[in-house]
């Protein structure tokens, strides 16, 4: 595709600013932009004009329906389609779309996760237009990004708290920048670039694996002779099917205005990554949901299936989502950009200090934001950050902060040129800090990269936590600055206090090392290893107070989210357990028995021909497989009973704990015996495609 064609297709299915400027009356366009910029409500007359222009544009794009596109607490998006048609008196139709239909929709709130906020007999809920995120056409439908709330106004979605948190951090950040002399700044926005990892497997093989179909991950599977140990897949040449998929994916995302930028093979075989250019956080969240949806749709067209589970294959790297977070003013200043002299840059220093303090004080919230049943399999392995929250700043920034803490003047280190020893290669600038891929929360130049997110999760939860806890620290800092006689001196006092009180969170070493757990414990850092360990802390009083203080989440909304996450955790393990029971009972146990019968026949044939013929190999295999099958049969029965016991638990926390402590343990034991049997049973007798087939035959 030519450069001209790319420029033409980018945003071609988006009702973006240039389309609005072209199609809306000048006064309507100005009023709409002003309302968005100032966060004010939109007048009904403006909405009617916008709706009419939006409808005409969408119909020209082939749309016949419209939908309020929202993000309920299911982790994916939802949409109910209505056609534009309206009847006329003469038996014909006209195409209509009103401002009322643009602004407000009404899905059934009781049919989505609500954590008790909505009962079946209290079904009313509302979707409300988010004009700060552009509408778009997808699958011949005009999609209008919306928030989703209950009849009483509680947030039932991912977007509403995210928008609230963005307003909260902006409010407090403006206080900071104005106190530091940047009076011309009117807006401060959080920006995010979410890197998305995923696997691609052959569709026919996927359909032959009930665990992949129902659970998104393999519940059993013996490792092939080769995994990722050769490091030959990472950044390797793309296979033709994968390259074709990526080209089409780019095109589809570009049409929707998604800034898809970088793509490559990841560390594990069949694993890949897509990274976008940074954009405003709520738009980044919308675009990441569209990215995951399009990955699945485009993969299907290529005879592939996109796996977004955090750990689809045991024994190779799982998939994460790196959340690159920063703060930017409407005047173009990145508050986390160190500049040439970071030690003399008060905006950078106080922003850095705010993040350090926020991450240390609210380790639990960051861990909670990535807590899912799938991500529990990934965190803490030698492929992803540990479940312990720490921050990497690099030697230069750490030394600078240490000097400030001690009151010692330190000249800023200058970037140096680096040569590689071959004159034909030009000199390159060496960064002041290295990178640390074992750190869950790393400073990477002018942003923080939070690497703990699971690949299937919405980025909204993490950014709600980040925005709110930084807003709370900014609030504390702004209060101090407003009382100070010398604002600049107070900045350095704040930084000194922050380093003194929160330096335990800074760790530049190897997060994968065995000794880190002990050191982290000695520092007093939290180690919330699983979802059931982490999520109940969301309802701690200090967390409720903070979210309430910034009007991001109420106590009722927080309690509902605790219930929803833990209910989801139990449901995931319930489905996985039932799937494993079915696979063992209907396929694996009979397959082992069938192959054992073949071996017994070989022994009998040898004995019939000549009793002295050696049948020791066959007898050893029979004994080994019989022992494994006996354990699989026993454990499968035990798993059935444990699932029934788990379902009898009435308290949501008790049920989740039972699934984690008992059901999951039995499932892991079954896997151990099933995988040992797969390593022995010939491929023709084993009922499912192997890891070797899934990982290497795309």
C-alpha positions as CSV (number, residue, x, y, z in Angstrom):
1,X,0.0,0.0,0.0
2,X,1.3,3.4,-0.9
3,X,1.9,6.3,1.5
4,X,-1.0,8.2,-0.1
5,X,-3.4,5.2,0.3
6,X,-2.5,4.9,4.0
7,X,-3.1,8.5,4.6
8,X,-6.4,8.2,2.8
9,X,-7.7,5.2,4.7
10,X,-6.5,6.4,8.2
11,X,-9.6,7.5,10.2
12,X,-11.8,7.0,7.1
13,X,-14.5,5.3,9.2
14,X,-14.3,7.8,12.1
15,X,-16.5,10.8,12.7
16,X,-13.4,12.7,13.7
17,X,-12.6,16.4,14.1
18,X,-12.0,17.0,10.4
19,X,-15.3,15.4,9.4
20,X,-17.2,17.4,12.1
21,X,-15.6,20.6,10.9
22,X,-16.7,19.9,7.4
23,X,-20.2,18.7,8.0
24,X,-21.4,20.7,11.1
25,X,-22.5,24.4,11.0
26,X,-19.7,26.6,12.2
27,X,-21.6,27.6,15.4
28,X,-22.5,24.0,16.2
29,X,-19.0,22.8,15.7
30,X,-17.6,25.6,18.0
31,X,-20.2,24.9,20.7
32,X,-19.5,21.1,20.6
33,X,-15.7,21.6,20.8
34,X,-16.1,24.1,23.6
35,X,-18.3,21.7,25.6
36,X,-15.9,18.8,25.1
37,X,-12.9,21.0,26.1
38,X,-14.6,22.4,29.2
39,X,-16.3,19.2,30.2
40,X,-19.8,20.7,30.0
41,X,-23.1,19.2,29.0
42,X,-24.3,19.5,25.4
43,X,-27.5,21.3,24.6
44,X,-30.2,19.2,22.9
45,X,-30.4,21.5,19.9
46,X,-26.6,20.9,19.3
47,X,-27.1,17.2,19.8
48,X,-29.9,17.1,17.1
49,X,-27.6,18.8,14.6
50,X,-24.7,16.5,15.4
51,X,-26.9,13.5,15.2
52,X,-28.3,14.4,11.7
53,X,-24.8,15.0,10.3
54,X,-23.5,11.8,11.9
55,X,-26.4,9.8,10.4
56,X,-25.8,11.2,6.9
57,X,-22.1,10.5,7.1
58,X,-22.6,7.0,8.4
59,X,-25.2,6.1,5.8
60,X,-22.7,7.2,3.1
61,X,-20.3,4.7,4.7
62,X,-22.9,2.0,4.2
63,X,-24.3,2.0,7.8
64,X,-27.9,0.9,8.3
65,X,-27.9,0.8,12.1
66,X,-26.5,2.6,15.1
67,X,-25.5,1.4,18.5
68,X,-24.4,2.8,21.8
69,X,-20.9,1.1,22.1
70,X,-20.1,0.7,25.8
71,X,-17.7,-1.3,28.0
72,X,-19.6,-3.1,30.8
73,X,-17.8,-4.9,33.6
74,X,-17.3,-8.0,31.5
75,X,-13.9,-7.0,30.1
76,X,-15.3,-6.7,26.6
77,X,-17.5,-4.3,24.7
78,X,-21.3,-4.4,24.2
79,X,-23.6,-3.1,21.6
80,X,-27.4,-3.2,20.8
81,X,-28.2,-2.3,17.2
82,X,-31.1,-0.1,16.1
83,X,-31.8,0.7,12.5
84,X,-32.2,4.2,11.2
85,X,-35.5,3.4,9.6
86,X,-38.8,5.2,10.6
87,X,-42.2,4.5,8.9
88,X,-44.0,7.1,6.8
89,X,-47.8,7.5,6.4
90,X,-47.6,6.2,2.8
91,X,-46.1,2.9,3.7
92,X,-42.5,3.8,3.1
93,X,-39.6,4.7,5.4
94,X,-37.2,7.5,6.1
95,X,-33.9,7.4,7.8
96,X,-33.9,9.1,11.1
97,X,-31.5,9.6,14.0
98,X,-32.3,12.2,16.7
99,X,-30.2,14.0,19.3
100,X,-32.1,12.1,22.0
101,X,-31.0,8.8,20.5
102,X,-27.5,10.1,20.2
103,X,-27.3,11.2,23.9
104,X,-29.1,8.4,25.6
105,X,-29.7,4.7,25.3
106,X,-31.3,2.1,27.6
107,X,-29.9,-1.4,27.8
108,X,-31.0,-3.9,30.4
109,X,-28.7,-3.2,33.3
110,X,-29.6,-6.3,35.3
111,X,-28.2,-8.6,32.5
112,X,-24.7,-7.2,33.0
113,X,-22.4,-7.7,36.0
114,X,-23.4,-5.2,38.7
115,X,-22.2,-6.7,41.9
116,X,-25.7,-6.4,43.4
117,X,-26.3,-2.8,42.2
118,X,-29.1,-4.1,39.9
119,X,-31.5,-7.0,40.6
120,X,-33.5,-8.8,37.9
121,X,-36.6,-6.8,38.7
122,X,-34.7,-3.6,38.7
123,X,-33.4,-3.7,35.1
124,X,-33.2,-0.1,34.0
125,X,-29.8,1.3,33.0
126,X,-28.6,4.0,30.7
127,X,-25.9,4.6,28.2
128,X,-24.8,8.2,27.7
129,X,-22.8,9.6,24.8
130,X,-19.1,10.3,25.4
131,X,-18.4,13.2,23.0
132,X,-14.7,13.2,23.9
133,X,-14.3,9.9,22.0
134,X,-15.1,9.9,18.3
135,X,-18.0,7.8,16.8
136,X,-17.1,5.3,14.1
137,X,-18.6,2.9,11.6
138,X,-17.9,-0.8,12.1
139,X,-19.7,-3.7,10.4
140,X,-22.2,-1.3,8.7
141,X,-23.1,0.1,12.1
142,X,-22.6,3.6,13.5
143,X,-20.9,3.0,16.9
144,X,-21.3,5.8,19.5
145,X,-18.9,5.5,22.4
146,X,-20.9,5.8,25.6
147,X,-20.8,5.5,29.4
148,X,-23.0,2.9,31.1
149,X,-24.7,3.6,34.5
150,X,-27.5,2.3,36.6
151,X,-31.0,3.8,37.1
152,X,-29.6,5.5,40.3
153,X,-26.4,6.7,38.5
154,X,-23.8,4.2,39.7
155,X,-21.1,3.3,37.2
156,X,-21.7,-0.1,35.7
157,X,-18.8,0.1,33.2
158,X,-15.1,0.7,32.7
159,X,-15.4,4.1,31.0
160,X,-17.3,6.2,33.7
161,X,-14.7,5.8,36.4
162,X,-11.9,6.3,33.9
163,X,-13.4,9.7,32.8
164,X,-13.9,10.6,36.5
165,X,-10.2,9.7,37.3
166,X,-8.9,11.8,34.3
167,X,-10.8,14.8,35.6
168,X,-9.5,14.2,39.2
169,X,-5.8,14.0,38.1
170,X,-6.2,17.0,35.8
171,X,-7.8,19.1,38.6
172,X,-4.8,18.5,40.9
173,X,-2.1,18.6,38.2
174,X,-3.4,22.1,37.2
175,X,-2.9,23.3,40.7
176,X,0.7,22.1,40.6
177,X,1.6,23.5,37.2
178,X,0.0,26.9,38.0
179,X,1.8,27.1,41.3
180,X,5.1,26.5,39.4
181,X,4.4,29.3,37.0
182,X,2.8,27.7,34.0
183,X,-0.3,29.9,34.1
184,X,-1.1,29.4,30.4
185,X,-1.9,25.7,30.9
186,X,-5.6,25.0,30.6
187,X,-5.7,21.2,30.4
188,X,-3.5,18.3,31.7
189,X,-4.3,14.9,30.2
190,X,-3.0,11.5,31.0
191,X,-1.8,9.7,27.9
192,X,-1.3,6.0,27.4
193,X,0.2,3.6,24.8
194,X,-0.8,0.1,25.5
195,X,1.4,-2.6,23.9
196,X,-0.7,-5.7,23.2
197,X,0.7,-9.3,23.2
198,X,-1.2,-12.2,21.7
199,X,-0.9,-15.7,20.2
200,X,-2.0,-17.0,16.8
201,X,-2.9,-20.6,16.3
202,X,-4.4,-22.6,13.4
203,X,-8.2,-22.5,13.5
204,X,-8.7,-26.2,12.8
205,X,-6.4,-27.2,15.7
206,X,-8.1,-24.7,18.0
207,X,-11.5,-26.3,17.2
208,X,-10.0,-29.7,18.2
209,X,-9.1,-28.4,21.7
210,X,-12.1,-28.0,24.0
211,X,-9.9,-26.2,26.6
212,X,-8.9,-23.5,24.1
213,X,-12.5,-23.1,22.9
214,X,-14.1,-22.9,26.3
215,X,-11.3,-21.5,28.5
216,X,-8.9,-19.7,26.2
217,X,-6.0,-21.7,27.6
218,X,-4.8,-25.3,27.4
219,X,-5.6,-27.2,30.6
220,X,-3.3,-30.0,29.6
221,X,-0.3,-30.2,27.2
222,X,3.1,-31.7,27.2
223,X,6.0,-29.5,26.1
224,X,7.5,-30.3,22.7
225,X,11.3,-30.9,22.3
226,X,11.7,-27.2,21.4
227,X,10.1,-24.3,23.2
228,X,11.5,-20.7,23.2
229,X,15.0,-21.6,24.6
230,X,16.7,-20.8,21.3
231,X,15.4,-17.2,21.4
232,X,15.0,-17.4,17.6
233,X,11.4,-16.3,17.5
234,X,11.7,-12.9,19.1
235,X,11.9,-10.2,16.4
236,X,12.3,-13.1,13.9
237,X,11.2,-12.9,10.3
238,X,7.3,-13.0,10.1
239,X,5.8,-16.2,8.6
240,X,3.7,-15.5,5.5
241,X,0.3,-16.2,7.2
242,X,1.3,-14.0,10.1
243,X,2.5,-11.2,7.9
244,X,-0.7,-11.3,5.9
245,X,-2.7,-11.2,9.1
246,X,-0.7,-8.2,10.4
247,X,-1.1,-6.2,7.1
248,X,-4.9,-6.6,7.1
249,X,-5.1,-5.9,10.8
250,X,-3.2,-2.6,10.3
251,X,-5.6,-1.6,7.6
252,X,-8.7,-2.3,9.6
253,X,-7.3,-0.5,12.7
254,X,-6.2,2.5,10.6
255,X,-9.7,2.9,9.2
256,X,-10.9,3.2,12.7
257,X,-8.3,5.8,13.6
258,X,-6.3,3.4,15.8
259,X,-2.6,4.4,15.7
260,X,-1.2,0.9,15.2
261,X,2.5,1.5,14.8
262,X,4.8,-1.4,15.8
263,X,4.4,-5.2,15.3
264,X,6.8,-8.1,15.7
265,X,7.2,-11.6,16.9
266,X,7.4,-12.0,20.7
267,X,9.6,-14.4,22.7
268,X,7.4,-17.5,22.7
269,X,6.7,-19.4,19.5
270,X,3.4,-18.3,17.9
271,X,3.4,-15.1,20.1
272,X,3.3,-11.6,18.7
273,X,2.9,-8.0,19.7
274,X,1.3,-4.8,18.4
275,X,2.1,-1.4,19.9
276,X,0.2,1.9,19.1
277,X,1.3,5.5,19.3
278,X,0.3,7.2,22.6
279,X,-3.0,9.0,22.8
280,X,-5.4,10.4,25.5
281,X,-6.2,7.7,28.0
282,X,-10.0,7.2,27.4
283,X,-9.4,7.1,23.6
284,X,-6.5,4.7,24.2
285,X,-8.8,2.5,26.2
286,X,-11.5,2.5,23.4
287,X,-8.8,1.8,20.8
288,X,-7.4,-1.1,22.8
289,X,-10.8,-2.7,23.0
290,X,-11.2,-2.3,19.2
291,X,-7.7,-3.7,18.7
292,X,-8.5,-6.9,20.6
293,X,-11.8,-7.2,18.7
294,X,-10.2,-6.7,15.3
295,X,-7.4,-9.2,16.1
296,X,-10.0,-11.9,16.5
297,X,-12.0,-11.0,13.5
298,X,-9.0,-10.6,11.1
299,X,-7.4,-13.8,12.4
300,X,-10.6,-15.8,11.6
301,X,-10.4,-14.6,8.0
302,X,-6.9,-16.0,7.7
303,X,-7.9,-19.4,9.1
304,X,-6.3,-18.5,12.5
305,X,-7.5,-17.9,16.0
306,X,-6.1,-15.0,18.2
307,X,-5.6,-16.1,21.8
308,X,-5.7,-13.2,24.2
309,X,-5.5,-15.4,27.4
310,X,-2.6,-14.4,29.7
311,X,-1.2,-18.0,29.8
312,X,-2.6,-20.1,26.9
313,X,0.4,-22.5,27.0
314,X,2.2,-23.8,30.1
315,X,6.0,-23.8,29.8
316,X,6.3,-20.8,27.4
317,X,5.8,-17.1,28.0
318,X,2.4,-15.8,28.6
319,X,1.0,-12.6,27.2
320,X,0.8,-9.2,28.9
321,X,-0.2,-5.7,28.0
322,X,2.3,-2.9,28.8
323,X,0.6,0.3,29.9
324,X,2.9,3.3,29.1
325,X,1.5,6.2,31.2
326,X,2.4,9.9,31.2
327,X,0.9,13.4,31.8
328,X,0.9,16.1,29.1
329,X,-0.4,19.7,29.1
330,X,-2.3,21.3,26.3
331,X,0.8,23.5,25.7
332,X,2.8,20.4,24.8
333,X,4.7,19.8,28.0
334,X,5.3,16.2,29.2
335,X,5.4,16.5,33.0
336,X,7.5,13.3,33.1
337,X,10.1,14.6,30.7
338,X,13.4,15.1,32.6
339,X,14.8,17.7,30.2
340,X,18.5,18.4,29.9
341,X,18.9,19.1,33.6
342,X,16.4,17.0,35.5
343,X,17.9,17.9,38.9
344,X,16.9,21.5,38.2
345,X,13.5,20.8,36.6
346,X,10.8,21.4,39.3
347,X,7.9,20.2,37.2
348,X,9.6,16.9,36.4
349,X,10.9,16.4,40.0
350,X,7.5,17.0,41.7
351,X,5.7,14.8,39.2
352,X,8.3,12.0,39.6
353,X,8.0,12.4,43.4
354,X,4.2,12.2,43.1
355,X,4.3,8.9,41.2
356,X,6.9,7.4,43.6
357,X,4.8,8.2,46.6
358,X,1.6,7.1,44.9
359,X,3.0,3.7,43.8
360,X,4.4,3.1,47.3
361,X,1.3,4.1,49.2
362,X,-1.0,2.2,46.8
363,X,0.8,-1.0,45.9
364,X,-2.4,-2.9,46.6
365,X,-4.4,-0.9,44.0
366,X,-1.9,-1.5,41.2
367,X,-1.9,-5.2,42.0
368,X,-5.7,-5.3,42.2
369,X,-6.0,-3.6,38.8
370,X,-4.3,-6.6,37.1
371,X,-5.9,-9.3,39.2
372,X,-7.6,-12.0,37.1
373,X,-7.7,-15.8,37.1
374,X,-5.7,-15.8,33.8
375,X,-3.1,-13.3,34.9
376,X,-2.4,-15.3,38.1
377,X,-0.8,-18.0,35.9
378,X,1.6,-15.4,34.4
379,X,2.7,-13.0,37.2
380,X,5.7,-14.2,39.1
381,X,7.0,-16.5,36.4
382,X,10.4,-15.8,34.7
383,X,8.6,-14.1,31.8
384,X,6.6,-11.3,33.6
385,X,7.0,-9.0,36.5
386,X,6.6,-10.6,40.0
387,X,3.4,-10.0,41.9
388,X,5.4,-7.6,44.1
389,X,5.1,-4.0,43.1
390,X,8.4,-2.1,42.8
391,X,9.7,0.8,40.6
392,X,12.8,1.0,38.3
393,X,14.3,4.4,37.9
394,X,17.8,3.6,36.7
395,X,21.1,4.6,38.2
396,X,21.1,8.2,37.0
397,X,17.7,9.2,38.5
398,X,18.2,7.1,41.6
399,X,21.6,8.8,42.2
400,X,20.0,12.2,41.6
401,X,17.2,11.6,44.1
402,X,19.7,10.3,46.7
403,X,21.7,13.5,46.3
404,X,18.6,15.6,46.8
405,X,17.6,13.6,49.9
406,X,21.1,14.2,51.3
407,X,21.0,17.9,50.3
408,X,24.1,17.4,48.0
409,X,24.3,19.4,44.8
410,X,24.9,17.0,41.8
411,X,25.5,18.0,38.3
412,X,23.2,16.3,35.8
413,X,24.9,13.6,33.8
414,X,25.2,14.4,30.1
415,X,24.2,12.0,27.4
416,X,27.3,10.4,25.9
417,X,28.0,9.2,22.4
418,X,28.5,5.5,22.0
419,X,30.4,3.7,19.2
420,X,30.2,0.0,18.4
421,X,33.7,-0.4,17.1
422,X,32.9,-0.3,13.4
423,X,33.6,3.1,11.7
424,X,30.8,2.6,9.2
425,X,28.2,2.6,12.0
426,X,27.3,6.1,13.1
427,X,27.6,7.2,16.7
428,X,24.4,7.0,18.7
429,X,23.3,8.7,21.9
430,X,23.4,6.5,25.0
431,X,20.4,6.9,27.2
432,X,21.0,8.0,30.8
433,X,19.2,4.8,32.1
434,X,19.1,1.2,31.0
435,X,15.9,-0.7,30.7
436,X,14.7,-3.3,33.2
437,X,12.2,-5.8,31.8
438,X,11.9,-7.6,35.2
439,X,10.4,-4.5,36.8
440,X,6.6,-4.2,37.0
441,X,6.8,-0.4,37.0
442,X,9.7,1.1,35.1
443,X,10.6,4.7,34.1
444,X,11.5,4.6,30.4
445,X,12.6,8.1,29.5
446,X,9.5,10.3,29.7
447,X,6.8,7.9,30.9
448,X,6.2,4.9,33.3
449,X,5.7,1.5,31.8
450,X,3.5,-0.7,34.0
451,X,4.1,-4.3,32.7
452,X,1.7,-6.3,34.9
453,X,-1.5,-6.0,32.9
454,X,-2.9,-9.2,31.4
455,X,-3.3,-9.4,27.7
456,X,-7.1,-9.9,27.8
457,X,-7.9,-7.1,30.3
458,X,-9.2,-3.6,29.7
459,X,-6.6,-1.0,30.4
460,X,-9.2,1.1,32.2
461,X,-8.9,-0.4,35.6
462,X,-5.2,0.2,35.8
463,X,-5.5,3.8,34.6
464,X,-8.3,4.5,37.0
465,X,-6.0,3.4,39.8
466,X,-3.0,5.3,38.4
467,X,-4.9,8.6,37.8
468,X,-6.6,8.6,41.2
469,X,-3.6,7.7,43.3
470,X,-1.5,10.3,41.6
471,X,-4.3,12.9,41.9
472,X,-4.3,12.2,45.6
473,X,-0.6,12.7,45.9
474,X,-0.8,15.9,43.8
475,X,-3.5,17.1,46.2
476,X,-1.2,16.7,49.1
477,X,1.7,18.3,47.3
478,X,-0.4,21.2,46.1
479,X,-1.6,21.9,49.6
480,X,2.0,22.2,50.7
481,X,3.1,24.4,47.8
482,X,0.2,26.8,48.4
483,X,1.3,27.4,52.0
484,X,5.0,27.8,51.0
485,X,6.8,31.2,50.9
486,X,9.3,29.8,48.4
487,X,7.6,27.4,46.0
488,X,10.8,26.2,44.4
489,X,12.4,25.4,47.8
490,X,9.3,23.6,48.8
491,X,9.5,21.4,45.7
492,X,12.9,20.2,46.8
493,X,11.7,19.7,50.3
494,X,8.8,17.6,49.0
495,X,11.2,15.5,46.9
496,X,13.5,15.0,49.9
497,X,10.6,13.9,52.1
498,X,9.3,11.6,49.3
499,X,12.6,9.9,48.8
500,X,13.1,9.5,52.6
501,X,9.6,8.0,53.1
502,X,9.1,6.0,50.0
503,X,12.5,4.9,48.6
504,X,11.7,1.3,49.6
505,X,9.6,1.1,46.4
506,X,12.6,1.8,44.2
507,X,14.4,-1.3,43.0
508,X,16.8,-1.4,40.1
509,X,17.8,-5.0,40.3
510,X,16.6,-8.3,39.0
511,X,12.9,-8.8,39.8
512,X,13.2,-12.5,38.8
513,X,15.9,-13.3,41.3
514,X,15.0,-15.7,44.2
515,X,16.4,-13.3,46.8
516,X,14.1,-10.4,45.7
517,X,11.1,-11.9,47.6
518,X,13.0,-11.9,50.8
519,X,14.4,-8.4,50.2
520,X,11.0,-7.1,49.3
521,X,9.5,-8.5,52.5
522,X,12.3,-6.9,54.5
523,X,11.4,-3.6,52.9
524,X,7.8,-4.1,53.9
525,X,6.5,-4.4,50.3
526,X,3.3,-6.3,49.7
527,X,3.3,-9.7,48.0
528,X,-0.3,-10.4,47.0
529,X,0.3,-13.5,45.0
530,X,-3.2,-14.2,43.7
531,X,-6.5,-12.5,42.8
532,X,-8.1,-13.8,46.0
533,X,-5.3,-12.3,48.1
534,X,-5.5,-8.9,46.3
535,X,-9.0,-8.0,45.4
536,X,-10.6,-7.7,48.9
537,X,-8.2,-4.9,49.7
538,X,-10.0,-2.7,47.2
539,X,-12.6,-2.2,49.9
540,X,-10.1,-1.2,52.6
541,X,-11.2,2.0,54.3
542,X,-8.3,4.1,53.1
543,X,-9.0,3.1,49.5
544,X,-12.7,3.9,49.8
545,X,-11.8,7.3,51.3
546,X,-9.4,8.2,48.5
547,X,-11.8,7.3,45.7
548,X,-14.6,9.1,47.4
549,X,-12.4,12.2,48.0
550,X,-11.8,12.5,44.3
551,X,-15.4,11.5,43.3
552,X,-14.1,8.5,41.2
553,X,-15.9,5.6,42.9
554,X,-18.4,5.5,45.7
555,X,-18.3,2.9,48.5
556,X,-21.2,1.1,46.9
557,X,-19.4,1.1,43.5
558,X,-16.2,-0.2,45.1
559,X,-18.0,-3.0,46.9
560,X,-19.8,-4.0,43.8
561,X,-16.5,-4.3,41.9
562,X,-15.0,-6.5,44.6
563,X,-18.0,-8.8,44.2
564,X,-17.9,-8.8,40.4
565,X,-14.1,-9.6,40.2
566,X,-14.3,-12.4,42.7
567,X,-17.5,-13.8,41.1
568,X,-15.8,-13.8,37.7
569,X,-12.8,-15.5,39.2
570,X,-14.9,-18.3,40.5
571,X,-16.9,-18.6,37.3
572,X,-13.7,-18.9,35.3
573,X,-12.3,-21.7,37.4
574,X,-15.8,-23.4,37.4
575,X,-15.8,-23.5,33.6
576,X,-12.2,-24.7,33.5
577,X,-12.9,-27.4,36.0
578,X,-15.9,-28.7,34.2
579,X,-14.0,-28.6,30.9
580,X,-11.1,-30.6,32.4
581,X,-13.6,-33.1,33.8
582,X,-15.2,-33.5,30.4
583,X,-11.8,-33.9,28.6
584,X,-10.6,-36.5,31.1
585,X,-13.8,-38.5,31.2
586,X,-14.7,-38.5,27.5
587,X,-11.3,-38.4,25.8
588,X,-8.1,-38.8,27.8
589,X,-9.0,-41.7,30.1
590,X,-10.5,-43.7,27.1
591,X,-7.5,-42.8,24.9
592,X,-5.0,-44.2,27.5
593,X,-7.1,-47.3,28.0
594,X,-7.2,-47.9,24.2
595,X,-3.4,-47.6,23.9
596,X,-3.0,-49.9,26.9
597,X,-5.2,-52.4,25.2
598,X,-2.9,-52.3,22.2
599,X,0.1,-52.8,24.4
600,X,-1.6,-55.7,26.2
601,X,-2.3,-57.3,22.8
602,X,1.4,-57.0,21.9
603,X,2.3,-58.8,25.1
604,X,-0.3,-61.5,24.5
605,X,0.9,-62.0,20.9
606,X,4.5,-62.3,22.0
607,X,3.5,-64.9,24.6
608,X,1.5,-66.8,22.1
609,X,4.4,-66.9,19.6
610,X,7.2,-67.6,22.1
611,X,6.9,-67.2,25.9
612,X,10.6,-66.3,26.0
613,X,10.2,-63.2,23.9
614,X,11.0,-60.0,25.9
615,X,7.9,-58.0,26.6
616,X,9.4,-55.9,29.4
617,X,9.1,-52.6,27.5
618,X,5.4,-53.2,26.8
619,X,4.8,-54.2,30.4
620,X,6.6,-51.2,31.8
621,X,4.6,-48.8,29.6
622,X,1.4,-50.6,30.6
623,X,2.2,-50.2,34.3
624,X,3.2,-46.5,33.8
625,X,0.1,-45.6,31.9
626,X,-2.2,-47.6,34.1
627,X,-0.8,-45.8,37.2
628,X,-1.3,-42.4,35.5
629,X,-4.8,-43.3,34.3
630,X,-5.8,-44.5,37.8
631,X,-4.7,-41.2,39.3
632,X,-6.4,-39.2,36.6
633,X,-9.6,-41.2,37.2
634,X,-9.4,-40.7,41.0
635,X,-8.5,-37.0,40.8
636,X,-11.3,-36.3,38.2
637,X,-13.8,-37.8,40.7
638,X,-12.3,-35.6,43.4
639,X,-12.5,-32.6,41.2
640,X,-16.2,-33.2,40.6
641,X,-16.8,-33.3,44.3
642,X,-14.7,-30.2,44.9
643,X,-16.6,-28.2,42.3
644,X,-19.8,-29.1,43.9
645,X,-18.4,-28.1,47.3
646,X,-17.2,-24.8,45.9
647,X,-20.6,-24.0,44.5
648,X,-22.2,-24.6,47.9
649,X,-20.2,-21.7,49.3
650,X,-22.5,-18.7,49.7
651,X,-20.0,-15.9,50.5
652,X,-18.3,-14.6,47.3
653,X,-14.8,-14.4,49.0
654,X,-15.1,-17.9,50.5
655,X,-16.1,-19.4,47.2
656,X,-13.2,-17.7,45.3
657,X,-10.8,-18.9,48.0
658,X,-12.1,-22.5,47.8
659,X,-11.6,-22.5,44.0
660,X,-8.1,-21.1,44.4
661,X,-6.9,-23.3,47.3
662,X,-8.7,-26.6,46.4
663,X,-10.2,-26.8,42.9
664,X,-7.2,-25.3,41.1
665,X,-4.8,-27.5,43.0
666,X,-6.6,-30.6,41.9
667,X,-6.7,-29.4,38.3
668,X,-2.9,-28.9,38.4
669,X,-2.5,-32.4,39.8
670,X,-4.6,-33.9,36.9
671,X,-2.5,-31.9,34.4
672,X,0.7,-33.5,35.8
673,X,-0.5,-37.0,35.2
674,X,-2.2,-36.2,31.8
675,X,0.9,-34.5,30.5
676,X,3.1,-37.5,31.6
677,X,0.7,-39.8,29.7
678,X,0.8,-37.6,26.6
679,X,4.6,-37.9,26.5
680,X,4.2,-41.7,26.1
681,X,1.0,-42.2,24.1
682,X,1.5,-42.1,20.3
683,X,0.1,-39.1,18.5
684,X,-2.5,-41.2,16.6
685,X,-4.0,-42.3,19.9
686,X,-3.9,-38.9,21.7
687,X,-7.2,-37.0,21.3
688,X,-5.9,-33.5,21.0
689,X,-3.4,-31.5,18.9
690,X,-0.1,-31.2,20.7
691,X,1.8,-28.1,21.8
692,X,4.2,-28.8,18.9
693,X,1.3,-28.6,16.4
694,X,-0.2,-25.5,18.0
695,X,3.0,-23.5,18.5
696,X,4.9,-24.3,15.3
697,X,2.5,-25.1,12.5
698,X,1.1,-21.7,11.7
